[in-house]
Amino acid sequence: GGTLDFAPLLAYLADGPAAAEGAAVFHATLAAGVAEWAAATARQRGLTRVALGGGCWANALLAGAVRTRLTDHGLTVYEAERMPPGDGGLSLGQAWVAARSLATEGK
């Protein structure tokens, strides 16, 4: 239905596994869920490319696991390379749009 339900993951984590185990299960489950959801959505819409943007992709473990799973599904993955994926990159994009708008107004 297009909704990711991580309630079972949260219930598992609330039971108090060891920190390392909880972190590993959290990252693996989140990566699997996001990648499967994105791959299914891409298939439904006939897409072959996926862009990962937002601060959570600064988490190298999560980004790497999702990237691997998406490429395993035959998708091309686009990610931030020269700027951070979160607020820093967003701010740069906003500044670029503002600069272009001001340049256009001056003509």
DSSP file (Angstrom, degrees, kcal/mol; ACC not computed):
  #  RESIDUE AA STRUCTURE BP1 BP2  ACC     N-H-->O    O-->H-N    N-H-->O    O-->H-N    TCO  KAPPA ALPHA  PHI   PSI    X-CA   Y-CA   Z-CA
    1    1 A G              0   0    0      0, 0.0     3,-0.1     0, 0.0     0, 0.0   0.000 360.0 360.0 360.0  10.0    0.0    0.0    0.0
    2    2 A G        +     0   0    0      1,-0.2     2,-0.5    35,-0.0    35,-0.0   0.563 360.0 114.8  82.2   7.5    3.0    2.3   -0.2
    3    3 A T        -     0   0    0      2,-0.0     2,-0.5    34,-0.0    -1,-0.2  -0.942  57.7-143.8-115.9 131.9    3.5    2.6    3.5
    4    4 A L        -     0   0    0     -2,-0.5     2,-0.7    -3,-0.1    30,-0.0  -0.809  12.9-159.4 -90.5 129.2    6.5    1.3    5.4
    5    5 A D        +     0   0    0     -2,-0.5     4,-0.2     1,-0.1    -2,-0.0  -0.898  22.0 165.6-113.7 103.6    5.6   -0.2    8.8
    6    6 A F     >  +     0   0    0     -2,-0.7     4,-2.4     1,-0.2     5,-0.2   0.193  44.2 110.8-100.0  15.6    8.5   -0.3   11.1
    7    7 A A  H  > S+     0   0    0      1,-0.2     4,-2.5     2,-0.2     5,-0.2   0.898  76.8  52.8 -58.3 -41.8    6.4   -1.0   14.2
    8    8 A P  H  > S+     0   0    0      0, 0.0     4,-2.2     0, 0.0    -1,-0.2   0.889 109.3  50.1 -61.9 -35.7    7.7   -4.5   14.6
    9    9 A L  H  > S+     0   0    0      2,-0.2     4,-2.6     1,-0.2    -2,-0.2   0.930 111.1  48.1 -64.6 -45.1   11.3   -3.2   14.4
   10   10 A L  H  X S+     0   0    0     -4,-2.4     4,-2.2     1,-0.2    -1,-0.2   0.882 110.4  51.8 -64.5 -37.1   10.5   -0.7   17.1
   11   11 A A  H  X S+     0   0    0     -4,-2.5     4,-1.0     2,-0.2    -1,-0.2   0.914 110.3  49.3 -64.2 -41.7    8.9   -3.3   19.3
   12   12 A Y  H >< S+     0   0    0     -4,-2.2     3,-0.8     1,-0.2     4,-0.2   0.937 112.4  47.1 -61.4 -46.5   12.0   -5.5   18.9
   13   13 A L  H >< S+     0   0    0     -4,-2.6     3,-1.5     1,-0.2    -1,-0.2   0.841 106.0  59.0 -65.9 -32.4   14.3   -2.6   19.8
   14   14 A A  H 3< S+     0   0    0     -4,-2.2    -1,-0.2     1,-0.3    -2,-0.2   0.752  92.3  68.6 -67.9 -22.9   12.1   -1.7   22.8
   15   15 A D  T << S-     0   0    0     -4,-1.0    -1,-0.3    -3,-0.8    -2,-0.2   0.600 114.5-116.5 -72.8  -9.3   12.7   -5.2   24.2
   16   16 A G    <   -     0   0    0     -3,-1.5    -3,-0.1    -4,-0.2    -2,-0.1   0.943  40.0-175.9  83.0  51.0   16.3   -4.1   24.8
   17   17 A P        -     0   0    0      0, 0.0    -1,-0.1     0, 0.0     5,-0.0  -0.287  48.6 -72.8 -66.5 166.4   18.7   -6.1   22.7
   18   18 A A     >  -     0   0    0      1,-0.1     4,-3.2     4,-0.1     5,-0.2  -0.260  50.4-110.8 -56.0 150.1   22.4   -5.4   23.2
   19   19 A A  H  > S+     0   0    0      1,-0.2     4,-2.6     2,-0.2     5,-0.2   0.898 116.1  47.0 -55.7 -47.5   23.4   -2.1   21.7
   20   20 A A  H  > S+     0   0    0      2,-0.2     4,-2.2     1,-0.2    -1,-0.2   0.909 115.2  46.1 -64.0 -42.2   25.5   -3.5   18.9
   21   21 A E  H  > S+     0   0    0      2,-0.2     4,-2.8     1,-0.2     5,-0.3   0.929 112.8  50.1 -66.0 -44.5   22.8   -6.0   17.9
   22   22 A G  H  X S+     0   0    0     -4,-3.2     4,-2.6     1,-0.2    -2,-0.2   0.908 111.8  47.9 -60.4 -43.0   20.1   -3.4   18.1
   23   23 A A  H  X S+     0   0    0     -4,-2.6     4,-2.5    -5,-0.2     5,-0.2   0.910 113.0  48.2 -64.7 -42.4   22.1   -1.0   15.9
   24   24 A A  H  X S+     0   0    0     -4,-2.2     4,-2.4    -5,-0.2     5,-0.2   0.927 114.4  45.2 -65.0 -44.9   22.8   -3.8   13.3
   25   25 A V  H  X S+     0   0    0     -4,-2.8     4,-2.6     2,-0.2     5,-0.3   0.906 112.5  52.8 -65.9 -41.2   19.2   -5.0   13.2
   26   26 A F  H  X S+     0   0    0     -4,-2.6     4,-2.6    -5,-0.3     5,-0.2   0.958 113.5  41.6 -58.2 -53.1   18.0   -1.4   12.9
   27   27 A H  H  X S+     0   0    0     -4,-2.5     4,-2.6     1,-0.2     5,-0.2   0.913 116.4  48.0 -64.4 -43.7   20.2   -0.5   10.0
   28   28 A A  H  X S+     0   0    0     -4,-2.4     4,-2.3    -5,-0.2    -1,-0.2   0.912 115.4  44.6 -64.8 -42.2   19.7   -3.8    8.1
   29   29 A T  H  X S+     0   0    0     -4,-2.6     4,-2.6    -5,-0.2     5,-0.2   0.916 114.6  47.8 -69.4 -43.6   15.9   -3.6    8.5
   30   30 A L  H  X S+     0   0    0     -4,-2.6     4,-2.6    -5,-0.3     5,-0.3   0.928 113.6  47.9 -62.7 -45.1   15.6    0.0    7.6
   31   31 A A  H  X S+     0   0    0     -4,-2.6     4,-2.5    -5,-0.2     5,-0.2   0.923 113.4  47.5 -61.9 -45.1   17.8   -0.5    4.5
   32   32 A A  H  X S+     0   0    0     -4,-2.3     4,-2.5    -5,-0.2     5,-0.2   0.930 114.4  46.5 -63.4 -45.3   15.9   -3.5    3.4
   33   33 A G  H  X S+     0   0    0     -4,-2.6     4,-2.3     2,-0.2    -2,-0.2   0.933 115.1  44.4 -64.0 -47.4   12.5   -1.8    3.9
   34   34 A V  H  X S+     0   0    0     -4,-2.6     4,-2.7    -5,-0.2     5,-0.2   0.925 115.7  47.7 -64.2 -44.5   13.5    1.4    2.1
   35   35 A A  H  X S+     0   0    0     -4,-2.5     4,-2.7    -5,-0.3     5,-0.2   0.913 113.1  47.1 -65.7 -42.8   15.2   -0.4   -0.8
   36   36 A E  H  X S+     0   0    0     -4,-2.5     4,-2.4    -5,-0.2    -1,-0.2   0.912 114.1  48.4 -65.0 -41.3   12.3   -2.8   -1.3
   37   37 A W  H  X S+     0   0    0     -4,-2.3     4,-2.3    -5,-0.2    -2,-0.2   0.937 114.4  45.2 -62.9 -47.4    9.8    0.0   -1.2
   38   38 A A  H  X S+     0   0    0     -4,-2.7     4,-2.6     2,-0.2    -2,-0.2   0.903 113.7  49.6 -65.0 -41.5   11.8    2.2   -3.6
   39   39 A A  H  X S+     0   0    0     -4,-2.7     4,-2.4    -5,-0.2    -1,-0.2   0.912 112.1  47.7 -64.8 -42.5   12.4   -0.7   -6.0
   40   40 A A  H  X S+     0   0    0     -4,-2.4     4,-2.4    -5,-0.2    -2,-0.2   0.911 113.3  48.2 -64.8 -41.7    8.7   -1.7   -6.1
   41   41 A T  H  X S+     0   0    0     -4,-2.3     4,-1.7     2,-0.2    -2,-0.2   0.913 111.0  50.6 -64.6 -42.9    7.7    1.9   -6.6
   42   42 A A  H  X>S+     0   0    0     -4,-2.6     5,-2.9     2,-0.2     4,-0.6   0.921 111.0  49.2 -61.2 -43.8   10.3    2.3   -9.4
   43   43 A R  H ><5S+     0   0    0     -4,-2.4     3,-1.0     1,-0.2    -2,-0.2   0.932 109.9  51.1 -60.2 -46.7    9.0   -0.9  -11.1
   44   44 A Q  H 3<5S+     0   0    0     -4,-2.4    -1,-0.2     1,-0.2    -2,-0.2   0.828 117.0  40.0 -60.7 -32.6    5.4    0.3  -10.9
   45   45 A R  H 3<5S-     0   0    0     -4,-1.7    -1,-0.2    -5,-0.2    -2,-0.2   0.382 111.9-115.1-101.0   2.7    6.2    3.6  -12.5
   46   46 A G  T <<5 +     0   0    0     -3,-1.0     2,-0.3    -4,-0.6    -3,-0.2   0.813  63.2 150.9  70.2  30.4    8.6    2.3  -15.1
   47   47 A L      < -     0   0    0     -5,-2.9    -1,-0.2    -6,-0.2    -2,-0.1  -0.655  32.9-177.2 -96.3 151.2   11.6    4.1  -13.6
   48   48 A T        +     0   0    0     -2,-0.3    28,-3.0     1,-0.1     2,-0.4   0.395  66.2  66.0-121.8  -3.6   15.2    2.9  -13.7
   49   49 A R  E     -a   76   0A   0     26,-0.2     2,-0.4    -7,-0.1    28,-0.2  -0.946  55.1-171.4-126.5 144.0   16.9    5.7  -11.6
   50   50 A V  E     -a   77   0A   0     26,-2.9    28,-3.0    -2,-0.4     2,-0.5  -0.999  10.2-152.0-133.4 134.4   16.6    6.6   -8.0
   51   51 A A  E     -a   78   0A   0     -2,-0.4     2,-0.6    26,-0.2    28,-0.2  -0.921   6.2-153.4-107.6 130.8   18.0    9.7   -6.2
   52   52 A L  E     +a   79   0A   0     26,-3.0    28,-0.5    -2,-0.5     2,-0.3  -0.913  27.9 160.2-103.4 116.5   18.9    9.5   -2.5
   53   53 A G        +     0   0    0     -2,-0.6     2,-0.1    26,-0.1     3,-0.1  -0.987  22.5  65.6-139.2 147.8   18.7   12.9   -0.9
   54   54 A G  S >  S-     0   0    0     31,-1.8     3,-1.8    -2,-0.3    32,-0.2  -0.376  86.5 -74.2 121.5 159.2   18.4   14.1    2.7
   55   55 A G  G >  S+     0   0    0      1,-0.3     3,-2.0     2,-0.2     4,-0.2   0.737 117.4  70.8 -60.0 -27.3   20.4   14.1    5.8
   56   56 A C  G >  S+     0   0    0      1,-0.3     3,-1.4     2,-0.2    -1,-0.3   0.759  87.7  67.3 -64.6 -20.5   19.9   10.4    6.6
   57   57 A W  G <  S+     0   0    0     -3,-1.8    -1,-0.3     1,-0.3    -2,-0.2   0.513  80.5  76.2 -80.0  -1.9   22.1    9.6    3.6
   58   58 A A  G <  S+     0   0    0     -3,-2.0     2,-1.0    -4,-0.1    -1,-0.3   0.641  73.1  94.3 -74.0 -15.2   25.1   11.0    5.5
   59   59 A N    <>  -     0   0    0     -3,-1.4     4,-2.9    -4,-0.2     5,-0.3  -0.693  68.0-161.7 -77.5 103.4   24.9    7.7    7.4
   60   60 A A  H  > S+     0   0    0     -2,-1.0     4,-2.4     1,-0.2     5,-0.2   0.840  85.3  53.0 -60.5 -36.8   27.4    5.7    5.4
   61   61 A L  H  > S+     0   0    0      2,-0.2     4,-2.0     1,-0.2    -1,-0.2   0.946 114.4  40.8 -64.7 -48.4   26.2    2.4    6.7
   62   62 A L  H  > S+     0   0    0      2,-0.2     4,-2.5     1,-0.2     5,-0.3   0.939 116.8  48.6 -65.2 -48.4   22.6    3.1    5.7
   63   63 A A  H  X S+     0   0    0     -4,-2.9     4,-2.8    -7,-0.2     5,-0.2   0.910 112.2  49.1 -60.5 -43.3   23.4    4.7    2.4
   64   64 A G  H  X S+     0   0    0     -4,-2.4     4,-2.4    -5,-0.3    -1,-0.2   0.912 112.1  47.3 -63.7 -42.8   25.7    1.8    1.4
   65   65 A A  H  X S+     0   0    0     -4,-2.0     4,-2.1    -5,-0.2    -2,-0.2   0.908 115.4  44.8 -66.8 -41.7   23.2   -0.9    2.2
   66   66 A V  H  X S+     0   0    0     -4,-2.5     4,-2.8     2,-0.2     5,-0.2   0.927 112.5  52.0 -68.0 -44.0   20.4    0.9    0.4
   67   67 A R  H  X S+     0   0    0     -4,-2.8     4,-2.6    -5,-0.3     5,-0.2   0.932 110.8  48.1 -56.6 -47.5   22.6    1.6   -2.6
   68   68 A T  H  X S+     0   0    0     -4,-2.4     4,-2.0     1,-0.2    -1,-0.2   0.923 113.1  47.3 -60.4 -46.3   23.7   -2.0   -2.8
   69   69 A R  H  X S+     0   0    0     -4,-2.1     4,-0.9     2,-0.2    -1,-0.2   0.897 112.8  48.8 -64.7 -40.2   20.1   -3.3   -2.6
   70   70 A L  H ><>S+     0   0    0     -4,-2.8     5,-2.2     1,-0.2     3,-0.6   0.916 111.7  48.1 -67.7 -41.7   18.9   -0.8   -5.2
   71   71 A T  H ><5S+     0   0    0     -4,-2.6     3,-1.8     1,-0.2    -1,-0.2   0.854 105.5  59.3 -67.3 -32.0   21.6   -1.7   -7.7
   72   72 A D  H 3<5S+     0   0    0     -4,-2.0    -1,-0.2     1,-0.3    -2,-0.2   0.788 102.2  54.8 -62.9 -26.0   20.9   -5.3   -7.1
   73   73 A H  T <<5S-     0   0    0     -4,-0.9    -1,-0.3    -3,-0.6    -2,-0.2   0.377 126.3-105.6 -85.5   3.3   17.4   -4.5   -8.3
   74   74 A G  T < 5S+     0   0    0     -3,-1.8     2,-0.3     1,-0.3    -3,-0.2   0.638  75.1 139.3  83.7  14.5   18.9   -3.1  -11.5
   75   75 A L      < -     0   0    0     -5,-2.2     2,-0.5   -26,-0.0    -1,-0.3  -0.676  53.1-128.1 -93.9 146.8   18.4    0.6  -10.6
   76   76 A T  E     -a   49   0A   0    -28,-3.0   -26,-2.9    -2,-0.3     2,-0.5  -0.812  27.0-149.5 -88.9 130.5   20.8    3.4  -11.1
   77   77 A V  E     -a   50   0A   0     -2,-0.5     2,-0.4   -28,-0.2   -26,-0.2  -0.891   8.4-161.8-110.0 128.3   21.4    5.3   -7.8
   78   78 A Y  E     +a   51   0A   0    -28,-3.0   -26,-3.0    -2,-0.5     2,-0.3  -0.911  18.1 169.3-107.3 134.5   22.2    9.0   -7.7
   79   79 A E  E     -a   52   0A   0     -2,-0.4   -26,-0.1   -28,-0.2     2,-0.1  -0.932  42.8 -83.5-139.0 161.1   23.7   10.5   -4.5
   80   80 A A        +     0   0    0    -28,-0.5   -27,-0.0    -2,-0.3     9,-0.0  -0.433  47.0 167.0 -61.9 136.5   25.3   13.7   -3.4
   81   81 A E  S    S+     0   0    0     -2,-0.1    -1,-0.2     3,-0.1    -3,-0.0   0.716  70.9  24.5-119.2 -49.2   29.0   13.7   -4.3
   82   82 A R  S    S+     0   0    0      2,-0.1    -2,-0.1     7,-0.0     0, 0.0   0.662 123.9  40.4 -97.5 -17.4   30.5   17.1   -3.9
   83   83 A M  S    S-     0   0    0      1,-0.0     6,-0.0     3,-0.0     5,-0.0  -0.875  96.8 -89.8-125.8 159.2   28.1   18.6   -1.3
   84   84 A P        -     0   0    0      0, 0.0     5,-0.4     0, 0.0    -3,-0.1  -0.346  31.7-127.2 -67.1 152.0   26.5   17.0    1.7
   85   85 A P  S    S+     0   0    0      0, 0.0   -31,-1.8     0, 0.0   -29,-0.1   0.631  87.3  52.3 -75.9 -12.1   23.1   15.3    1.1
   86   86 A G  S  > S-     0   0    0    -32,-0.2     4,-2.1   -31,-0.2     3,-0.4   0.308 117.8 -31.6-100.8-135.2   21.3   17.2    3.9
   87   87 A D  H  > S+     0   0    0      1,-0.2     4,-2.9     2,-0.2     5,-0.2   0.809 128.0  58.5 -61.2 -35.6   20.8   20.8    4.9
   88   88 A G  H  > S+     0   0    0      2,-0.2     4,-1.8     1,-0.2    -1,-0.2   0.932 111.0  41.7 -62.1 -45.3   24.2   22.0    3.6
   89   89 A G  H  > S+     0   0    0     -3,-0.4     4,-2.3    -5,-0.4    -2,-0.2   0.881 114.0  53.1 -67.7 -38.2   23.5   20.8    0.1
   90   90 A L  H  X S+     0   0    0     -4,-2.1     4,-2.4     2,-0.2    -2,-0.2   0.919 108.1  50.6 -62.0 -44.0   19.9   22.1    0.3
   91   91 A S  H  X S+     0   0    0     -4,-2.9     4,-2.4     1,-0.2    -1,-0.2   0.897 109.2  50.9 -62.1 -40.7   21.2   25.6    1.3
   92   92 A L  H  X S+     0   0    0     -4,-1.8     4,-2.3     2,-0.2    -1,-0.2   0.916 110.1  50.0 -63.3 -41.9   23.6   25.7   -1.6
   93   93 A G  H  X S+     0   0    0     -4,-2.3     4,-2.4     2,-0.2    -2,-0.2   0.897 110.3  50.0 -62.2 -40.8   20.7   24.8   -3.9
   94   94 A Q  H  X S+     0   0    0     -4,-2.4     4,-2.4     1,-0.2    -1,-0.2   0.902 110.4  49.7 -64.9 -40.6   18.6   27.5   -2.5
   95   95 A A  H  X S+     0   0    0     -4,-2.4     4,-2.6     2,-0.2    -2,-0.2   0.894 109.9  51.8 -64.5 -39.4   21.4   30.0   -2.9
   96   96 A W  H  X S+     0   0    0     -4,-2.3     4,-2.4     2,-0.2    -2,-0.2   0.926 110.7  47.3 -62.6 -45.9   21.9   28.9   -6.5
   97   97 A V  H  X S+     0   0    0     -4,-2.4     4,-2.4     2,-0.2    -2,-0.2   0.919 113.1  49.2 -62.5 -43.3   18.1   29.4   -7.3
   98   98 A A  H  X S+     0   0    0     -4,-2.4     4,-2.5     2,-0.2    -2,-0.2   0.918 110.9  49.6 -62.4 -43.6   18.2   32.8   -5.6
   99   99 A A  H  X S+     0   0    0     -4,-2.6     4,-2.2     1,-0.2    -1,-0.2   0.908 112.4  47.3 -63.2 -42.0   21.3   33.9   -7.6
  100  100 A R  H  X S+     0   0    0     -4,-2.4     4,-2.2     2,-0.2    -1,-0.2   0.888 111.6  51.4 -66.5 -38.6   19.7   32.8  -10.9
  101  101 A S  H  X S+     0   0    0     -4,-2.4     4,-2.2     2,-0.2    -2,-0.2   0.918 111.4  46.9 -64.4 -43.1   16.4   34.6  -10.0
  102  102 A L  H  X S+     0   0    0     -4,-2.5     4,-1.6     1,-0.2    -2,-0.2   0.889 111.8  50.7 -66.5 -38.7   18.3   37.8   -9.2
  103  103 A A  H  < S+     0   0    0     -4,-2.2     4,-0.4    -5,-0.2    -1,-0.2   0.882 111.3  48.6 -66.0 -37.5   20.3   37.5  -12.4
  104  104 A T  H >< S+     0   0    0     -4,-2.2     3,-1.1     1,-0.2    -2,-0.2   0.886 109.4  52.2 -69.4 -39.3   17.1   37.0  -14.5
  105  105 A E  H 3< S+     0   0    0     -4,-2.2    -1,-0.2     1,-0.2    -2,-0.2   0.832 103.8  58.9 -65.5 -31.4   15.4   40.0  -12.8
  106  106 A G  T 3<        0   0    0     -4,-1.6    -1,-0.2     1,-0.2    -2,-0.2   0.591 360.0 360.0 -75.4 -10.2   18.4   42.2  -13.7
  107  107 A K    <         0   0    0     -3,-1.1    -1,-0.2    -4,-0.4    -2,-0.1   0.470 360.0 360.0 -82.9 360.0   18.1   41.5  -17.4
